[in-house]
Amino acid sequence: MLLLFVRRGMDSPRRSAAAAALLPDDAIVEILSRVPAKSLCRFKCVSKAWRDLIADRHHRKKLPQTLEGFFYAYDGDGDDDEMPCGNPGDGGGEGDHVVHGRFINTLGRSVPLASFSFLREQPGIEELGLLHSCNGLILFGHRRAGDTYESLGFIVCNPATEQWLAVPNSGWNPSLFHLWDESEDSDSNSDGDPSCRFTYLIFDPAVSSHFQLVQFWTYDEIFAEQVRTYSSETGVWSVRTSEWSEDDALSFFARCAFVNGMLHFSVFQFDGIEQELIVALDGEGKKCRIINGLENSGDAVFVGQSQGQLHYMSQHRDDTRQMTELSIWVLQDYDTEEWVLKHSVPFLQLFGRMNCHAENDYNVVAIHPDHNMIYFFQDWDLKLKSYDMDSKEVRTLRTLGVGRQNILPYVPYFKESPVLASKH
């Protein structure tokens, strides 16, 4: 009843302010903890007292959070948070570039709201690369400094609490270290194509304080040879017999979505009738769901989660085989696999160009978890931009000053974890 009164009170600022004055702070925080993050932003307008209450760091541990901005790495000057990371082309040693980590908010401003600079001061941590993020935790690849390219495993950290945990190596010994993945020459395929591993983080604080890692060992960068998983509860890596066939091509560049406790990937299947699928994996690397219904939807560009629903983005070709339009599909009903075309936008409106190709010209990096907004990176001018599906407005957030890289969306999580025991 109190929550209903608060919502109705939004129609009358005076009545809302009066209601706020009658309730103790703890009761207000308890009420606000039950509303969506999108509504919480509106409740800041009820009164100055409510605004300060919602912004209080102690109370934020209980309140729902939304997208605050993005972490990204770049070769910059010494004014920013330095995060050492080997460059794929420099061979290590004294010639290593220093990759600087920067956080920018959703308004495009560089702010000290969240940072991983505290990791630089920790003993035993050497060179790191941004890999993945999930519900407030950040996953880094960790390797030894110098020219050995020896993998030291991973680091999982929470920038909001400055807690972190080292995860051991899964058995992979890369010869190169990338921000996206770690690669090595492999004899596992007859063509001698380089193998790569792609590692993803699963963390659902509503279920458990523990996290899991799911790692693909691949060839040709799209075909899964093996899946390995790690659980912070057991502290060990497990090898899972591959359920993937040589006809299943995973679109790792399209990222993945964490929905209903599972990672969802775009997969193009060559077996028989060529088709686009969404495959869901649990924290043990097991295929739990195959979602169909994407026939004639176009080439996969991005898979993400927004407003509790799975979203799929694709690019479409015109009659001349040119890529001219971006389409955003939403899985309206997860059980019946009902896909609905939510929005489409011509590339001319989005990029100012008639023809663009994902990976070569642009990358979709995120969809807002609470709003109809997508974020993308333009390769030709190094700009991070947003597109509002409701207003159809394109806005430049920032020129990043460096080319293709891993840009991680960040939703803060303010509760301290018994799992991430190490603390700055």
N, C-alpha and C positions, 0 to 999 in steps of 0.2 A: 504493500500500500504506500509506503514511504517513497519507493522508487517511482511509482505511478504519479504521485504528487509532484515529485521533482520534475518529471518529464512534462507534465501539464503546466508546471510553473514556468517553463521556458517561454510560454506564450505571454507571460506577464512578468517582466523584470522586477517590478516592485514586489509582487507576491513571492517570487523566487528569493529575492534578497531577504524578505521577512522570514521565509521558511528557513533560510540558511542561518539566520541569527538565532533561531529557536533550537537548532540541533547542535549537539556537541560535535567536535571535530571527528572523533573516532566513529561516530554514527554516520557522518557524511561520507567519510572514506570507505566505510563498509558498503554503503549504498552505491557509491561510484565504482567500486570494484566489480560490480555486477553488470555494468553497462558496456557496450562496445567501445573500442578506442575512438571510433568516429564520433560517437555521441559525447565522449569525454572532452574532446576539443571544443565542442559547443558549450559545454557546461562551464568552461573557463570564463564565459561572458556573463554568468549569473551575477557575480560580484567580485570585488578585488580579493575578498577573503577566500572565496572558492578558488580563484586563480592561484593564489599563493599556496593554498592547501594542495592543489593538484601538482604544482611545481616542486613541492617539498621533496627532497631526495628520499627521506625516510618513508613517506607515504607512497612514493612511486613504486616501491617494492610490491605493493598490493594492487596497484592500479594497472589496467590494460595499457599497453604501449603500441605505438604504430611506427611506421618508417621514419627514421630520423635523418637518414642520409646514406652516404656510400663511402666505403674504404676503397682506396686504389693506391697502386704503387707507381712510381715514376722516377726517372733520373733527373734530379733537380739540384738546387743549391742547398747549402747547409742550414737554411732557415727553418726547415721543417723537421718532423720526426724521422730520423734516419733509421732505416731498416735494412741492414746488409742483406744482399741477395745476389748470388752469382748470376751473371749475364750469360745466356746460352752461347754467345759468340766470342767471349773473351778468354776462355780457357782457364779461368781462375787465377789464383796467385795475386801478385801485386797489381795486376791489371784489372782486377774485379771492379765493376761499377758498384756504387752504393745506391741502392734503391730506397727512395724516401717514401715513407708512408704518409698519406694525407687523408683527412676526413673532411668531406664537404656535406653540408646539410641539403635538404630538399629545396632550399631557396638558392642553392649554388654558392653558398658562402663557406669559406674554410674556417672552421670553428674548432675550439678545443673540447667540444662536447664529449667526444670519445677518441681514444688514442691507444695505440699499442706500444708507445715509446718506452713504457716501463719494462718491456721484455728485454730491451737492450742491456739493462743493468743486471740481468739475472745470470749467475754463473752457470756455465755449461751450455748456454744457448749461443749458437754460432750464426749460421746464415739461414734466413727464413724467406718463404714465398707464400703469398696469399693464395688459398685454394678454394675455400667454400665457407658459407655462413648458414646458420640455422637457429632461429629463435633466440638470438642474442649471443651465441657462441661463435667464435671465429676459428677456422681450421687453417694451420700453416703447415707447409712442407718444411722439413728441417734437415739441413745437410752440414757436413763439416766444412769449415772455411779452408780456402786454399785451392790447390789444383787436383785434389783427389776425387771430388764429386761424390764422396762417400755419404750415403743417406744415413741420417741419425734418427729417422722416423718422422714424427709429427709433434706439433704443439697445438693443444686446444686451449683457448683462453676466453675469458669474459672481460672485455674492455671496461665495462661499467663497474665491476668489482675489483678489477686488476688481479683476478685469480687465474691460474693456469695449471696445466698438467702436461707432462711429456708422455708421448705414446711411442713405444718401441717400433723399430723398423719391421715391416711386414715380410722381409726377406728379399726385397727388391734392391738391387745395386745399380743405380743409374750411372751412365757416363755423362749425362747432361742434366742440368736442373732448369726447369721452366717455371714461370709463374702459374701456368695452367696445369702442367703435369710434369712428370719426370720420365725421360726417355732413355733408351739404350739400344744398341745394335743387338739383334736377337737372331738365333738360329732356329727359332720355333716355327718359322714359315719359310717355304722353299724359295720365295722370291727375294728374301733378304730384306724385306721392308722393315723399318724400325718399329719396335713395339713400344707401347706407352702404357702407363697406368693412370687411371682417373679415380680420385678418392673423394668421397662425399660424407658429410656429417649429418647424423640424425640426432636431434635433441627435442624432446617434448616434455617441458617442465610440468605439464598437467598430468603426466603419466608417471614420470620418474625423474630423479635428479641425475641419473646416469645417462651417458651418451653412447652412440655406436658409430663406427665408421664402416662404410661399404666401399670396397676397392675393386675396380675392374683391371685385369691384366689383358691387354688387347694386342692385336696386330692390325696393321693398316689404319690404326687409330679409330676404327669403327666396329671391329668384330671382337667379341669377348671370348678369350680363351679360358679365363679362370676368374672366379670371384672370391675375394678374401674379405673377412669381416673381423671387426674388433669391438669388444664390449668393455667399457670402463668398469663394469661390475666384476668381470672375470679377470681383466687385465691381460688377456692373451688374444692372439690372432687365430682365426679358424679358416680352413680352406674348404670351400664348397664345390662339389662337383658341378661343372658348368651345365646350366639348363639352356644355354644359348646355342643355336645352330649356326652354321656358316652362312645361312641365308638371312640372319638377323643383323642388320646394320644399325648401330646405336648412334643417334645424333647428339653427341656430347656437346657440340657447340651450341645446341638449343637449350642447354642447361637442364634443370630438372625441378620438379615441384614436390614439396612435402605436404601431402594431403592425407587425412585419415590415418596418420601414423606411418605412411609409406612414401618412398621416393618414386616419382613418376617420370619416366623417360619416353622420349619419342623414338620409335623404332620403325625403320623401313624394312619390310619383309619381301625378299625376292622369291621365296618358295611359291611356285604355282602362280597365282594372281598377285601381282605386285600391289602392296597396300601399305598404308601408314597406320601404325598402331600406337597406343599408349600402354606401356608395361609398368606395373607397380611392383616394387620390391620392398620386403620388410628389412629389419635390421640384421637379419641373418643371411641376407642375400638371396632369399627365396622369392621366386615369381609368385605373387599372390593374386594378381589380377591382370587380365589382358582386355583392354577397352577398345572396341571397334567403333565404327561409325564415322570415320574421317575420310571416306571416299570422296575424291574430287575436291578436297579441301585445299590443295596446293602443297608446296614444299615447306617442310617444317622450318620454323625460324626460332621459336621460343615456347617453352612449357613453364607455366607458373601458377601460383595460387593467389586469388584475390577474393575477399569477402566470403571466404570459406569454400570457394568453388574452384575446380580445376579449369585453367585457361590454356588454350592452344593457339599459337599465332603462326600464320603461313603467308607465303608470298605467291602471287598469281602471275601467270604468263598471259600475254595477250596473243592475238592471232599471229603475230610476228615473232613469237617466242621471247619477247622482252618481259622482264619482271616489272610490273607497273602498279601493283596494289598490295597493301598489307591487310589481312583479314584477322579478326580476333574472334575466336570461338569459345564458348563457355559450355561446360558439361552441366547442363541444367538439372539433370537427374542422374546421380552417380549409379543408382541401382539399375535403371533401365537403359543407361548409356545414351541418353538423349542429348545430342549436341545441338546448340543453337548459335547461329551467327549473331554475335553481339554488336560488332562494329566493323566497318571497312573504311580505309582511307587511301586515296591515290598517293603514289610516291611523289608526284609533283607537288602535292600539298604538304606532304610530310618532310621531304628532303629538298624540294625545289628542283628535282630532276625527274625525268620521265622514267628512267630505267636504272634500277639499283639491284645489287645482289648481296644477300646476307653473307657474312664472313669477309667478302672482298671490299664492300663499300660501307657496311653498317652492321651493328649488332644490337639486338634488343637485350638489355642487361637486367631489367626488372619490370614488374607490374606492381603498382601500389597495392598493399594488402587490404586497404580500406576504401579506396577510391578508384574511379574509372580512369586511371592514368598509367601510361607506360613510359619507360625511360630507355633511351637508346644512345649509342655512341656512333658518330660519323667518322669514318676513317680518313676522309680526304681533308678535313679541317680540324680534327682532333677535338670535336665539341661533344660534350655530354648534354643531351636535350631531353625535354619532357613533352608528351603529347596528351592533352586532356580530351578524352572521348566525348565528354558532355559539351564543352564549349568549343571543341575542335581547334584549340589554341596550341601552337607549337612555341616552346620557349627554350632558349639557351640557358643552361644552368652554369656551365663553366667550360673554358678551353683548358684541356688537361695538360697540354704541352708534351705529350708522348703518345706513341701509337698504340696498337692493340695490346691489351693487358687484361688482367682479371679485375673487374669492378664488382665489389660485393655490396649488396644492399644490407642495411643494418637496422634491426629493431632491437633496442636495448632491453636487457633483462637485469634488474637491479637486486635480485635476491642472491645472497652468498650461497655457495654450493659446498656441501661436505665432500663432493667428488673432486672438485678442483681445489685441492688442499693448499698448493703453493700460492703465496700471496706476496705482492710487492711490499 
